[in-house]
Amino acid sequence: MHVAEKKKGKFQHWSFLAGGATTAVGRLVAHEGVLEAIWPYSGHYHPTEENFMEFISFLEEHHVDLTNVK
């Protein structure tokens, strides 16, 4: 899993994978280590709802508390 702050002109998610295949992509908001919001948005990869749900399942399997996540 790769998460980074988006900064124009810097390393981006597509740089990490060189445009290759991925399970899920999107954006998230976290504050002090607590996940607050997550959504499947990417202008490059165009994730599907299935991709997003697979990622949600990954988070649940790794005991991420999604109770208050928007």
mmCIF file as Biopython writes it, N, C-alpha, C and O atoms, coordinates in Angstrom:
data_model
#
loop_
_atom_site.group_PDB
_atom_site.id
_atom_site.type_symbol
_atom_site.label_atom_id
_atom_site.label_alt_id
_atom_site.label_comp_id
_atom_site.label_asym_id
_atom_site.label_entity_id
_atom_site.label_seq_id
_atom_site.pdbx_PDB_ins_code
_atom_site.Cartn_x
_atom_site.Cartn_y
_atom_site.Cartn_z
_atom_site.occupancy
_atom_site.B_iso_or_equiv
_atom_site.auth_seq_id
_atom_site.auth_asym_id
_atom_site.pdbx_PDB_model_num
ATOM 1   N N  . MET A ? 1  ? 0.856   -1.164 0.000   1.0 0.0 1  A 1 
ATOM 2   C CA . MET A ? 1  ? 0.000   0.000  0.000   1.0 0.0 1  A 1 
ATOM 3   C C  . MET A ? 1  ? 0.899   1.223  0.000   1.0 0.0 1  A 1 
ATOM 4   O O  . MET A ? 1  ? 1.827   1.316  0.803   1.0 0.0 1  A 1 
ATOM 5   N N  . HIS A ? 2  ? 0.630   2.153  -0.891  1.0 0.0 2  A 1 
ATOM 6   C CA . HIS A ? 2  ? 1.391   3.391  -1.009  1.0 0.0 2  A 1 
ATOM 7   C C  . HIS A ? 2  ? 0.454   4.559  -0.760  1.0 0.0 2  A 1 
ATOM 8   O O  . HIS A ? 2  ? -0.563  4.696  -1.440  1.0 0.0 2  A 1 
ATOM 9   N N  . VAL A ? 3  ? 0.784   5.396  0.204   1.0 0.0 3  A 1 
ATOM 10  C CA . VAL A ? 3  ? 0.001   6.591  0.507   1.0 0.0 3  A 1 
ATOM 11  C C  . VAL A ? 3  ? 0.973   7.748  0.613   1.0 0.0 3  A 1 
ATOM 12  O O  . VAL A ? 3  ? 1.994   7.644  1.292   1.0 0.0 3  A 1 
ATOM 13  N N  . ALA A ? 4  ? 0.662   8.850  -0.055  1.0 0.0 4  A 1 
ATOM 14  C CA . ALA A ? 4  ? 1.522   10.024 0.019   1.0 0.0 4  A 1 
ATOM 15  C C  . ALA A ? 4  ? 0.702   11.281 -0.219  1.0 0.0 4  A 1 
ATOM 16  O O  . ALA A ? 4  ? -0.341  11.251 -0.873  1.0 0.0 4  A 1 
ATOM 17  N N  . GLU A ? 5  ? 1.192   12.376 0.322   1.0 0.0 5  A 1 
ATOM 18  C CA . GLU A ? 5  ? 0.553   13.662 0.074   1.0 0.0 5  A 1 
ATOM 19  C C  . GLU A ? 5  ? 0.818   14.042 -1.378  1.0 0.0 5  A 1 
ATOM 20  O O  . GLU A ? 5  ? 1.946   13.949 -1.860  1.0 0.0 5  A 1 
ATOM 21  N N  . LYS A ? 6  ? -0.232  14.471 -2.063  1.0 0.0 6  A 1 
ATOM 22  C CA . LYS A ? 6  ? -0.071  14.856 -3.459  1.0 0.0 6  A 1 
ATOM 23  C C  . LYS A ? 6  ? 0.548   16.245 -3.533  1.0 0.0 6  A 1 
ATOM 24  O O  . LYS A ? 6  ? 0.017   17.217 -2.995  1.0 0.0 6  A 1 
ATOM 25  N N  . LYS A ? 7  ? 1.686   16.309 -4.217  1.0 0.0 7  A 1 
ATOM 26  C CA . LYS A ? 7  ? 2.367   17.581 -4.431  1.0 0.0 7  A 1 
ATOM 27  C C  . LYS A ? 7  ? 2.720   17.667 -5.904  1.0 0.0 7  A 1 
ATOM 28  O O  . LYS A ? 7  ? 3.434   16.809 -6.423  1.0 0.0 7  A 1 
ATOM 29  N N  . LYS A ? 8  ? 2.236   18.678 -6.570  1.0 0.0 8  A 1 
ATOM 30  C CA . LYS A ? 8  ? 2.471   18.840 -8.002  1.0 0.0 8  A 1 
ATOM 31  C C  . LYS A ? 8  ? 3.970   18.862 -8.300  1.0 0.0 8  A 1 
ATOM 32  O O  . LYS A ? 8  ? 4.744   19.570 -7.655  1.0 0.0 8  A 1 
ATOM 33  N N  . GLY A ? 9  ? 4.351   18.064 -9.297  1.0 0.0 9  A 1 
ATOM 34  C CA . GLY A ? 9  ? 5.740   17.996 -9.713  1.0 0.0 9  A 1 
ATOM 35  C C  . GLY A ? 9  ? 6.590   17.033 -8.912  1.0 0.0 9  A 1 
ATOM 36  O O  . GLY A ? 9  ? 7.787   16.894 -9.168  1.0 0.0 9  A 1 
ATOM 37  N N  . LYS A ? 10 ? 5.980   16.368 -7.945  1.0 0.0 10 A 1 
ATOM 38  C CA . LYS A ? 10 ? 6.699   15.406 -7.108  1.0 0.0 10 A 1 
ATOM 39  C C  . LYS A ? 10 ? 6.256   13.992 -7.445  1.0 0.0 10 A 1 
ATOM 40  O O  . LYS A ? 10 ? 5.429   13.789 -8.334  1.0 0.0 10 A 1 
ATOM 41  N N  . PHE A ? 11 ? 6.803   13.025 -6.741  1.0 0.0 11 A 1 
ATOM 42  C CA . PHE A ? 11 ? 6.469   11.615 -6.905  1.0 0.0 11 A 1 
ATOM 43  C C  . PHE A ? 11 ? 4.975   11.395 -6.740  1.0 0.0 11 A 1 
ATOM 44  O O  . PHE A ? 11 ? 4.395   11.875 -5.766  1.0 0.0 11 A 1 
ATOM 45  N N  . GLN A ? 12 ? 4.335   10.686 -7.660  1.0 0.0 12 A 1 
ATOM 46  C CA . GLN A ? 12 ? 2.904   10.422 -7.612  1.0 0.0 12 A 1 
ATOM 47  C C  . GLN A ? 12 ? 2.646   8.922  -7.624  1.0 0.0 12 A 1 
ATOM 48  O O  . GLN A ? 12 ? 3.559   8.134  -7.867  1.0 0.0 12 A 1 
ATOM 49  N N  . HIS A ? 13 ? 1.393   8.524  -7.359  1.0 0.0 13 A 1 
ATOM 50  C CA . HIS A ? 13 ? 1.061   7.096  -7.307  1.0 0.0 13 A 1 
ATOM 51  C C  . HIS A ? 13 ? 1.391   6.384  -8.607  1.0 0.0 13 A 1 
ATOM 52  O O  . HIS A ? 13 ? 1.841   5.238  -8.579  1.0 0.0 13 A 1 
ATOM 53  N N  . TRP A ? 14 ? 1.180   7.025  -9.733  1.0 0.0 14 A 1 
ATOM 54  C CA . TRP A ? 14 ? 1.463   6.373  -11.002 1.0 0.0 14 A 1 
ATOM 55  C C  . TRP A ? 14 ? 2.956   6.244  -11.238 1.0 0.0 14 A 1 
ATOM 56  O O  . TRP A ? 14 ? 3.381   5.380  -12.006 1.0 0.0 14 A 1 
ATOM 57  N N  . SER A ? 15 ? 3.773   7.090  -10.592 1.0 0.0 15 A 1 
ATOM 58  C CA . SER A ? 15 ? 5.223   6.953  -10.687 1.0 0.0 15 A 1 
ATOM 59  C C  . SER A ? 15 ? 5.671   5.649  -10.029 1.0 0.0 15 A 1 
ATOM 60  O O  . SER A ? 15 ? 6.540   4.947  -10.546 1.0 0.0 15 A 1 
ATOM 61  N N  . PHE A ? 16 ? 5.068   5.338  -8.887  1.0 0.0 16 A 1 
ATOM 62  C CA . PHE A ? 16 ? 5.419   4.158  -8.114  1.0 0.0 16 A 1 
ATOM 63  C C  . PHE A ? 16 ? 5.212   2.889  -8.927  1.0 0.0 16 A 1 
ATOM 64  O O  . PHE A ? 16 ? 6.015   1.960  -8.844  1.0 0.0 16 A 1 
ATOM 65  N N  . LEU A ? 17 ? 4.148   2.844  -9.709  1.0 0.0 17 A 1 
ATOM 66  C CA . LEU A ? 17 ? 3.817   1.644  -10.478 1.0 0.0 17 A 1 
ATOM 67  C C  . LEU A ? 17 ? 4.163   1.771  -11.956 1.0 0.0 17 A 1 
ATOM 68  O O  . LEU A ? 17 ? 3.900   0.855  -12.736 1.0 0.0 17 A 1 
ATOM 69  N N  . ALA A ? 18 ? 4.741   2.883  -12.340 1.0 0.0 18 A 1 
ATOM 70  C CA . ALA A ? 18 ? 5.104   3.136  -13.740 1.0 0.0 18 A 1 
ATOM 71  C C  . ALA A ? 18 ? 3.908   2.934  -14.668 1.0 0.0 18 A 1 
ATOM 72  O O  . ALA A ? 18 ? 4.061   2.471  -15.798 1.0 0.0 18 A 1 
ATOM 73  N N  . GLY A ? 19 ? 2.710   3.288  -14.179 1.0 0.0 19 A 1 
ATOM 74  C CA . GLY A ? 19 ? 1.503   3.153  -14.984 1.0 0.0 19 A 1 
ATOM 75  C C  . GLY A ? 19 ? 0.972   1.735  -15.058 1.0 0.0 19 A 1 
ATOM 76  O O  . GLY A ? 19 ? 0.034   1.464  -15.808 1.0 0.0 19 A 1 
ATOM 77  N N  . GLY A ? 20 ? 1.557   0.824  -14.291 1.0 0.0 20 A 1 
ATOM 78  C CA . GLY A ? 20 ? 1.168   -0.586 -14.338 1.0 0.0 20 A 1 
ATOM 79  C C  . GLY A ? 20 ? -0.103  -0.891 -13.566 1.0 0.0 20 A 1 
ATOM 80  O O  . GLY A ? 20 ? -0.755  0.004  -13.028 1.0 0.0 20 A 1 
ATOM 81  N N  . ALA A ? 21 ? -0.438  -2.169 -13.524 1.0 0.0 21 A 1 
ATOM 82  C CA . ALA A ? 21 ? -1.667  -2.632 -12.896 1.0 0.0 21 A 1 
ATOM 83  C C  . ALA A ? 21 ? -1.651  -2.384 -11.385 1.0 0.0 21 A 1 
ATOM 84  O O  . ALA A ? 21 ? -0.605  -2.417 -10.738 1.0 0.0 21 A 1 
ATOM 85  N N  . THR A ? 22 ? -2.838  -2.136 -10.854 1.0 0.0 22 A 1 
ATOM 86  C CA . THR A ? 22 ? -3.011  -1.938 -9.423  1.0 0.0 22 A 1 
ATOM 87  C C  . THR A ? 22 ? -4.362  -2.487 -9.008  1.0 0.0 22 A 1 
ATOM 88  O O  . THR A ? 22 ? -5.258  -2.616 -9.843  1.0 0.0 22 A 1 
ATOM 89  N N  . THR A ? 23 ? -4.526  -2.809 -7.741  1.0 0.0 23 A 1 
ATOM 90  C CA . THR A ? 23 ? -5.797  -3.330 -7.256  1.0 0.0 23 A 1 
ATOM 91  C C  . THR A ? 23 ? -6.806  -2.218 -7.044  1.0 0.0 23 A 1 
ATOM 92  O O  . THR A ? 23 ? -7.971  -2.350 -7.422  1.0 0.0 23 A 1 
ATOM 93  N N  . ALA A ? 24 ? -6.360  -1.114 -6.437  1.0 0.0 24 A 1 
ATOM 94  C CA . ALA A ? 24 ? -7.276  -0.006 -6.142  1.0 0.0 24 A 1 
ATOM 95  C C  . ALA A ? 24 ? -6.486  1.292  -6.034  1.0 0.0 24 A 1 
ATOM 96  O O  . ALA A ? 24 ? -5.317  1.295  -5.646  1.0 0.0 24 A 1 
ATOM 97  N N  . VAL A ? 25 ? -7.134  2.375  -6.379  1.0 0.0 25 A 1 
ATOM 98  C CA . VAL A ? 25 ? -6.543  3.707  -6.242  1.0 0.0 25 A 1 
ATOM 99  C C  . VAL A ? 25 ? -7.626  4.659  -5.755  1.0 0.0 25 A 1 
ATOM 100 O O  . VAL A ? 25 ? -8.815  4.349  -5.831  1.0 0.0 25 A 1 
ATOM 101 N N  . GLY A ? 26 ? -7.220  5.789  -5.266  1.0 0.0 26 A 1 
ATOM 102 C CA . GLY A ? 26 ? -8.185  6.778  -4.819  1.0 0.0 26 A 1 
ATOM 103 C C  . GLY A ? 26 ? -7.527  7.809  -3.933  1.0 0.0 26 A 1 
ATOM 104 O O  . GLY A ? 26 ? -6.308  7.979  -3.938  1.0 0.0 26 A 1 
ATOM 105 N N  . ARG A ? 27 ? -8.361  8.493  -3.172  1.0 0.0 27 A 1 
ATOM 106 C CA . ARG A ? 27 ? -7.890  9.525  -2.261  1.0 0.0 27 A 1 
ATOM 107 C C  . ARG A ? 27 ? -8.393  9.222  -0.868  1.0 0.0 27 A 1 
ATOM 108 O O  . ARG A ? 27 ? -9.436  8.594  -0.684  1.0 0.0 27 A 1 
ATOM 109 N N  . LEU A ? 28 ? -7.632  9.678  0.107   1.0 0.0 28 A 1 
ATOM 110 C CA . LEU A ? 28 ? -8.072  9.512  1.479   1.0 0.0 28 A 1 
ATOM 111 C C  . LEU A ? 28 ? -7.657  10.717 2.301   1.0 0.0 28 A 1 
ATOM 112 O O  . LEU A ? 28 ? -6.750  11.465 1.936   1.0 0.0 28 A 1 
ATOM 113 N N  . VAL A ? 29 ? -8.345  10.884 3.421   1.0 0.0 29 A 1 
ATOM 114 C CA . VAL A ? 29 ? -8.019  11.930 4.378   1.0 0.0 29 A 1 
ATOM 115 C C  . VAL A ? 29 ? -7.784  11.238 5.711   1.0 0.0 29 A 1 
ATOM 116 O O  . VAL A ? 29 ? -8.617  10.459 6.174   1.0 0.0 29 A 1 
ATOM 117 N N  . ALA A ? 30 ? -6.646  11.527 6.319   1.0 0.0 30 A 1 
ATOM 118 C CA . ALA A ? 30 ? -6.326  10.989 7.639   1.0 0.0 30 A 1 
ATOM 119 C C  . ALA A ? 30 ? -5.792  12.136 8.489   1.0 0.0 30 A 1 
ATOM 120 O O  . ALA A ? 30 ? -5.107  13.027 7.986   1.0 0.0 30 A 1 
ATOM 121 N N  . HIS A ? 31 ? -6.105  12.108 9.757   1.0 0.0 31 A 1 
ATOM 122 C CA . HIS A ? 31 ? -5.631  13.127 10.681  1.0 0.0 31 A 1 
ATOM 123 C C  . HIS A ? 31 ? -5.099  12.432 11.924  1.0 0.0 31 A 1 
ATOM 124 O O  . HIS A ? 31 ? -5.822  11.689 12.587  1.0 0.0 31 A 1 
ATOM 125 N N  . GLU A ? 32 ? -3.838  12.676 12.235  1.0 0.0 32 A 1 
ATOM 126 C CA . GLU A ? 32 ? -3.173  12.051 13.379  1.0 0.0 32 A 1 
ATOM 127 C C  . GLU A ? 32 ? -3.333  10.527 13.369  1.0 0.0 32 A 1 
ATOM 128 O O  . GLU A ? 32 ? -3.574  9.909  14.406  1.0 0.0 32 A 1 
ATOM 129 N N  . GLY A ? 33 ? -3.194  9.938  12.187  1.0 0.0 33 A 1 
ATOM 130 C CA . GLY A ? 33 ? -3.247  8.492  12.046  1.0 0.0 33 A 1 
ATOM 131 C C  . GLY A ? 33 ? -4.628  7.881  11.998  1.0 0.0 33 A 1 
ATOM 132 O O  . GLY A ? 33 ? -4.766  6.659  11.957  1.0 0.0 33 A 1 
ATOM 133 N N  . VAL A ? 34 ? -5.666  8.724  12.002  1.0 0.0 34 A 1 
ATOM 134 C CA . VAL A ? 34 ? -7.044  8.232  11.963  1.0 0.0 34 A 1 
ATOM 135 C C  . VAL A ? 34 ? -7.635  8.508  10.584  1.0 0.0 34 A 1 
ATOM 136 O O  . VAL A ? 34 ? -7.665  9.649  10.124  1.0 0.0 34 A 1 
ATOM 137 N N  . LEU A ? 35 ? -8.102  7.451  9.936   1.0 0.0 35 A 1 
ATOM 138 C CA . LEU A ? 35 ? -8.729  7.580  8.623   1.0 0.0 35 A 1 
ATOM 139 C C  . LEU A ? 35 ? -10.072 8.278  8.770   1.0 0.0 35 A 1 
ATOM 140 O O  . LEU A ? 35 ? -10.926 7.824  9.531   1.0 0.0 35 A 1 
ATOM 141 N N  . GLU A ? 36 ? -10.268 9.385  8.045   1.0 0.0 36 A 1 
ATOM 142 C CA . GLU A ? 36 ? -11.498 10.165 8.151   1.0 0.0 36 A 1 
ATOM 143 C C  . GLU A ? 36 ? -12.390 10.045 6.920   1.0 0.0 36 A 1 
ATOM 144 O O  . GLU A ? 36 ? -13.615 10.076 7.034   1.0 0.0 36 A 1 
ATOM 145 N N  . ALA A ? 37 ? -11.785 9.911  5.759   1.0 0.0 37 A 1 
ATOM 146 C CA . ALA A ? 37 ? -12.571 9.835  4.524   1.0 0.0 37 A 1 
ATOM 147 C C  . ALA A ? 37 ? -11.770 9.096  3.463   1.0 0.0 37 A 1 
ATOM 148 O O  . ALA A ? 37 ? -10.539 9.124  3.451   1.0 0.0 37 A 1 
ATOM 149 N N  . ILE A ? 38 ? -12.493 8.443  2.585   1.0 0.0 38 A 1 
ATOM 150 C CA . ILE A ? 38 ? -11.850 7.707  1.495   1.0 0.0 38 A 1 
ATOM 151 C C  . ILE A ? 38 ? -12.815 7.671  0.315   1.0 0.0 38 A 1 
ATOM 152 O O  . ILE A ? 38 ? -14.014 7.458  0.498   1.0 0.0 38 A 1 
ATOM 153 N N  . TRP A ? 39 ? -12.304 7.874  -0.877  1.0 0.0 39 A 1 
ATOM 154 C CA . TRP A ? 39 ? -13.149 7.773  -2.058  1.0 0.0 39 A 1 
ATOM 155 C C  . TRP A ? 39 ? -12.327 7.319  -3.258  1.0 0.0 39 A 1 
ATOM 156 O O  . TRP A ? 39 ? -11.133 7.604  -3.348  1.0 0.0 39 A 1 
ATOM 157 N N  . PRO A ? 40 ? -12.978 6.608  -4.182  1.0 0.0 40 A 1 
ATOM 158 C CA . PRO A ? 40 ? -12.275 6.018  -5.325  1.0 0.0 40 A 1 
ATOM 159 C C  . PRO A ? 40 ? -12.137 7.003  -6.481  1.0 0.0 40 A 1 
ATOM 160 O O  . PRO A ? 40 ? -12.832 6.878  -7.490  1.0 0.0 40 A 1 
ATOM 161 N N  . TYR A ? 41 ? -11.254 7.970  -6.341  1.0 0.0 41 A 1 
ATOM 162 C CA . TYR A ? 41 ? -11.070 8.938  -7.415  1.0 0.0 41 A 1 
ATOM 163 C C  . TYR A ? 41 ? -9.634  8.888  -7.912  1.0 0.0 41 A 1 
ATOM 164 O O  . TYR A ? 41 ? -8.691  8.975  -7.126  1.0 0.0 41 A 1 
ATOM 165 N N  . SER A ? 42 ? -9.480  8.750  -9.203  1.0 0.0 42 A 1 
ATOM 166 C CA . SER A ? 42 ? -8.173  8.842  -9.850  1.0 0.0 42 A 1 
ATOM 167 C C  . SER A ? 42 ? -8.402  9.198  -11.309 1.0 0.0 42 A 1 
ATOM 168 O O  . SER A ? 42 ? -9.116  8.495  -12.023 1.0 0.0 42 A 1 
ATOM 169 N N  . GLY A ? 43 ? -7.801  10.282 -11.743 1.0 0.0 43 A 1 
ATOM 170 C CA . GLY A ? 43 ? -7.931  10.687 -13.133 1.0 0.0 43 A 1 
ATOM 171 C C  . GLY A ? 43 ? -7.163  9.785  -14.078 1.0 0.0 43 A 1 
ATOM 172 O O  . GLY A ? 43 ? -7.443  9.759  -15.276 1.0 0.0 43 A 1 
ATOM 173 N N  . HIS A ? 44 ? -6.193  9.043  -13.551 1.0 0.0 44 A 1 
ATOM 174 C CA . HIS A ? 44 ? -5.355  8.198  -14.401 1.0 0.0 44 A 1 
ATOM 175 C C  . HIS A ? 44 ? -5.892  6.773  -14.516 1.0 0.0 44 A 1 
ATOM 176 O O  . HIS A ? 44 ? -6.007  6.240  -15.619 1.0 0.0 44 A 1 
ATOM 177 N N  . TYR A ? 45 ? -6.216  6.159  -13.389 1.0 0.0 45 A 1 
ATOM 178 C CA . TYR A ? 45 ? -6.590  4.747  -13.393 1.0 0.0 45 A 1 
ATOM 179 C C  . TYR A ? 45 ? -8.077  4.468  -13.598 1.0 0.0 45 A 1 
ATOM 180 O O  . TYR A ? 45 ? -8.422  3.375  -14.045 1.0 0.0 45 A 1 
ATOM 181 N N  . HIS A ? 46 ? -8.962  5.396  -13.293 1.0 0.0 46 A 1 
ATOM 182 C CA . HIS A ? 46 ? -10.416 5.195  -13.426 1.0 0.0 46 A 1 
ATOM 183 C C  . HIS A ? 46 ? -10.877 3.926  -12.702 1.0 0.0 46 A 1 
ATOM 184 O O  . HIS A ? 46 ? -11.338 2.978  -13.338 1.0 0.0 46 A 1 
ATOM 185 N N  . PRO A ? 47 ? -10.753 3.910  -11.366 1.0 0.0 47 A 1 
ATOM 186 C CA . PRO A ? 47 ? -11.128 2.712  -10.604 1.0 0.0 47 A 1 
ATOM 187 C C  . PRO A ? 47 ? -12.622 2.422  -10.672 1.0 0.0 47 A 1 
ATOM 188 O O  . PRO A ? 47 ? -13.440 3.332  -10.808 1.0 0.0 47 A 1 
ATOM 189 N N  . THR A ? 48 ? -12.957 1.159  -10.579 1.0 0.0 48 A 1 
ATOM 190 C CA . THR A ? 48 ? -14.354 0.733  -10.596 1.0 0.0 48 A 1 
ATOM 191 C C  . THR A ? 48 ? -14.865 0.603  -9.158  1.0 0.0 48 A 1 
ATOM 192 O O  . THR A ? 48 ? -14.083 0.657  -8.209  1.0 0.0 48 A 1 
ATOM 193 N N  . GLU A ? 49 ? -16.172 0.431  -9.005  1.0 0.0 49 A 1 
ATOM 194 C CA . GLU A ? 49 ? -16.740 0.201  -7.683  1.0 0.0 49 A 1 
ATOM 195 C C  . GLU A ? 49 ? -16.183 -1.102 -7.098  1.0 0.0 49 A 1 
ATOM 196 O O  . GLU A ? 49 ? -15.947 -1.200 -5.894  1.0 0.0 49 A 1 
ATOM 197 N N  . GLU A ? 50 ? -15.979 -2.092 -7.959  1.0 0.0 50 A 1 
ATOM 198 C CA . GLU A ? 50 ? -15.411 -3.365 -7.506  1.0 0.0 50 A 1 
ATOM 199 C C  . GLU A ? 50 ? -14.004 -3.157 -6.935  1.0 0.0 50 A 1 
ATOM 200 O O  . GLU A ? 50 ? -13.661 -3.738 -5.906  1.0 0.0 50 A 1 
ATOM 201 N N  . ASN A ? 51 ? -13.186 -2.325 -7.603  1.0 0.0 51 A 1 
ATOM 202 C CA . ASN A ? 51 ? -11.848 -2.005 -7.095  1.0 0.0 51 A 1 
ATOM 203 C C  . ASN A ? 51 ? -11.946 -1.365 -5.712  1.0 0.0 51 A 1 
ATOM 204 O O  . ASN A ? 51 ? -11.195 -1.712 -4.801  1.0 0.0 51 A 1 
ATOM 205 N N  . PHE A ? 52 ? -12.874 -0.432 -5.570  1.0 0.0 52 A 1 
ATOM 206 C CA . PHE A ? 52 ? -13.038 0.272  -4.298  1.0 0.0 52 A 1 
ATOM 207 C C  . PHE A ? 52 ? -13.460 -0.691 -3.196  1.0 0.0 52 A 1 
ATOM 208 O O  . PHE A ? 52 ? -12.927 -0.638 -2.088  1.0 0.0 52 A 1 
ATOM 209 N N  . MET A ? 53 ? -14.409 -1.565 -3.490  1.0 0.0 53 A 1 
ATOM 210 C CA . MET A ? 53 ? -14.887 -2.516 -2.489  1.0 0.0 53 A 1 
ATOM 211 C C  . MET A ? 53 ? -13.789 -3.518 -2.109  1.0 0.0 53 A 1 
ATOM 212 O O  . MET A ? 53 ? -13.732 -3.974 -0.968  1.0 0.0 53 A 1 
ATOM 213 N N  . GLU A ? 54 ? -12.934 -3.852 -3.050  1.0 0.0 54 A 1 
ATOM 214 C CA . GLU A ? 54 ? -11.803 -4.730 -2.753  1.0 0.0 54 A 1 
ATOM 215 C C  . GLU A ? 54 ? -10.852 -4.047 -1.770  1.0 0.0 54 A 1 
ATOM 216 O O  . GLU A ? 54 ? -10.312 -4.690 -0.870  1.0 0.0 54 A 1 
ATOM 217 N N  . PHE A ? 55 ? -10.652 -2.748 -1.949  1.0 0.0 55 A 1 
ATOM 218 C CA . PHE A ? 55 ? -9.804  -1.993 -1.037  1.0 0.0 55 A 1 
ATOM 219 C C  . PHE A ? 55 ? -10.438 -1.886 0.349   1.0 0.0 55 A 1 
ATOM 220 O O  . PHE A ? 55 ? -9.748  -2.019 1.360   1.0 0.0 55 A 1 
ATOM 221 N N  . ILE A ? 56 ? -11.742 -1.648 0.400   1.0 0.0 56 A 1 
ATOM 222 C CA . ILE A ? 56 ? -12.454 -1.598 1.685   1.0 0.0 56 A 1 
ATOM 223 C C  . ILE A ? 56 ? -12.289 -2.942 2.401   1.0 0.0 56 A 1 
ATOM 224 O O  . ILE A ? 56 ? -12.049 -2.978 3.607   1.0 0.0 56 A 1 
ATOM 225 N N  . SER A ? 57 ? -12.417 -4.028 1.671   1.0 0.0 57 A 1 
ATOM 226 C CA . SER A ? 57 ? -12.228 -5.361 2.257   1.0 0.0 57 A 1 
ATOM 227 C C  . SER A ? 57 ? -10.812 -5.524 2.798   1.0 0.0 57 A 1 
ATOM 228 O O  . SER A ? 57 ? -10.615 -6.103 3.866   1.0 0.0 57 A 1 
ATOM 229 N N  . PHE A ? 58 ? -9.824  -5.013 2.061   1.0 0.0 58 A 1 
ATOM 230 C CA . PHE A ? 58 ? -8.436  -5.059 2.515   1.0 0.0 58 A 1 
ATOM 231 C C  . PHE A ? 58 ? -8.282  -4.328 3.845   1.0 0.0 58 A 1 
ATOM 232 O O  . PHE A ? 58 ? -7.637  -4.829 4.766   1.0 0.0 58 A 1 
ATOM 233 N N  . LEU A ? 59 ? -8.876  -3.148 3.937   1.0 0.0 59 A 1 
ATOM 234 C CA . LEU A ? 59 ? -8.788  -2.376 5.181   1.0 0.0 59 A 1 
ATOM 235 C C  . LEU A ? 59 ? -9.450  -3.122 6.337   1.0 0.0 59 A 1 
ATOM 236 O O  . LEU A ? 59 ? -8.901  -3.182 7.438   1.0 0.0 59 A 1 
ATOM 237 N N  . GLU A ? 60 ? -10.615 -3.682 6.088   1.0 0.0 60 A 1 
ATOM 238 C CA . GLU A ? 60 ? -11.326 -4.433 7.127   1.0 0.0 60 A 1 
ATOM 239 C C  . GLU A ? 60 ? -10.518 -5.649 7.583   1.0 0.0 60 A 1 
ATOM 240 O O  . GLU A ? 60 ? -10.438 -5.936 8.777   1.0 0.0 60 A 1 
ATOM 241 N N  . GLU A ? 61 ? -9.925  -6.357 6.631   1.0 0.0 61 A 1 
ATOM 242 C CA . GLU A ? 61 ? -9.112  -7.535 6.956   1.0 0.0 61 A 1 
ATOM 243 C C  . GLU A ? 61 ? -7.893  -7.176 7.807   1.0 0.0 61 A 1 
ATOM 244 O O  . GLU A ? 61 ? -7.361  -8.007 8.544   1.0 0.0 61 A 1 
ATOM 245 N N  . HIS A ? 62 ? -7.467  -5.925 7.687   1.0 0.0 62 A 1 
ATOM 246 C CA . HIS A ? 62 ? -6.312  -5.457 8.456   1.0 0.0 62 A 1 
ATOM 247 C C  . HIS A ? 62 ? -6.749  -4.619 9.664   1.0 0.0 62 A 1 
ATOM 248 O O  . HIS A ? 62 ? -5.974  -3.836 10.211  1.0 0.0 62 A 1 
ATOM 249 N N  . HIS A ? 63 ? -8.008  -4.807 10.060  1.0 0.0 63 A 1 
ATOM 250 C CA . HIS A ? 63 ? -8.561  -4.229 11.293  1.0 0.0 63 A 1 
ATOM 251 C C  . HIS A ? 63 ? -8.539  -2.698 11.339  1.0 0.0 63 A 1 
ATOM 252 O O  . HIS A ? 63 ? -8.344  -2.107 12.402  1.0 0.0 63 A 1 
ATOM 253 N N  . VAL A ? 64 ? -8.736  -2.069 10.193  1.0 0.0 64 A 1 
ATOM 254 C CA . VAL A ? 64 ? -8.854  -0.612 10.158  1.0 0.0 64 A 1 
ATOM 255 C C  . VAL A ? 64 ? -10.293 -0.275 10.548  1.0 0.0 64 A 1 
ATOM 256 O O  . VAL A ? 64 ? -11.239 -0.798 9.958   1.0 0.0 64 A 1 
ATOM 257 N N  . ASP A ? 65 ? -10.454 0.588  11.532  1.0 0.0 65 A 1 
ATOM 258 C CA . ASP A ? 65 ? -11.777 0.988  11.994  1.0 0.0 65 A 1 
ATOM 259 C C  . ASP A ? 65 ? -12.396 1.952  10.978  1.0 0.0 65 A 1 
ATOM 260 O O  . ASP A ? 65 ? -11.919 3.074  10.803  1.0 0.0 65 A 1 
ATOM 261 N N  . LEU A ? 66 ? -13.455 1.504  10.319  1.0 0.0 66 A 1 
ATOM 262 C CA . LEU A ? 66 ? -14.122 2.319  9.295   1.0 0.0 66 A 1 
ATOM 263 C C  . LEU A ? 66 ? -15.438 2.912  9.809   1.0 0.0 66 A 1 
ATOM 264 O O  . LEU A ? 66 ? -16.223 3.452  9.031   1.0 0.0 66 A 1 
ATOM 265 N N  . THR A ? 67 ? -15.673 2.812  11.113  1.0 0.0 67 A 1 
ATOM 266 C CA . THR A ? 67 ? -16.941 3.237  11.706  1.0 0.0 67 A 1 
ATOM 267 C C  . THR A ? 67 ? -17.322 4.661  11.338  1.0 0.0 67 A 1 
ATOM 268 O O  . THR A ? 67 ? -18.463 4.902  10.946  1.0 0.0 67 A 1 
ATOM 269 N N  . ASN A ? 68 ? -16.403 5.608  11.453  1.0 0.0 68 A 1 
ATOM 270 C CA . ASN A ? 68 ? -16.717 7.015  11.206  1.0 0.0 68 A 1 
ATOM 271 C C  . ASN A ? 68 ? -16.119 7.555  9.908   1.0 0.0 68 A 1 
ATOM 272 O O  . ASN A ? 68 ? -16.047 8.767  9.707   1.0 0.0 68 A 1 
ATOM 273 N N  . VAL A ? 69 ? -15.696 6.659  9.039   1.0 0.0 69 A 1 
ATOM 274 C CA . VAL A ? 69 ? -15.088 7.078  7.781   1.0 0.0 69 A 1 
ATOM 275 C C  . VAL A ? 69 ? -16.185 7.456  6.792   1.0 0.0 69 A 1 
ATOM 276 O O  . VAL A ? 69 ? -17.158 6.724  6.612   1.0 0.0 69 A 1 
ATOM 277 N N  . LYS A ? 70 ? -16.015 8.591  6.165   1.0 0.0 70 A 1 
ATOM 278 C CA . LYS A ? 70 ? -16.986 9.056  5.160   1.0 0.0 70 A 1 
ATOM 279 C C  . LYS A ? 70 ? -16.611 8.533  3.799   1.0 0.0 70 A 1 
ATOM 280 O O  . LYS A ? 70 ? -17.302 8.812  2.819   1.0 0.0 70 A 1 
#
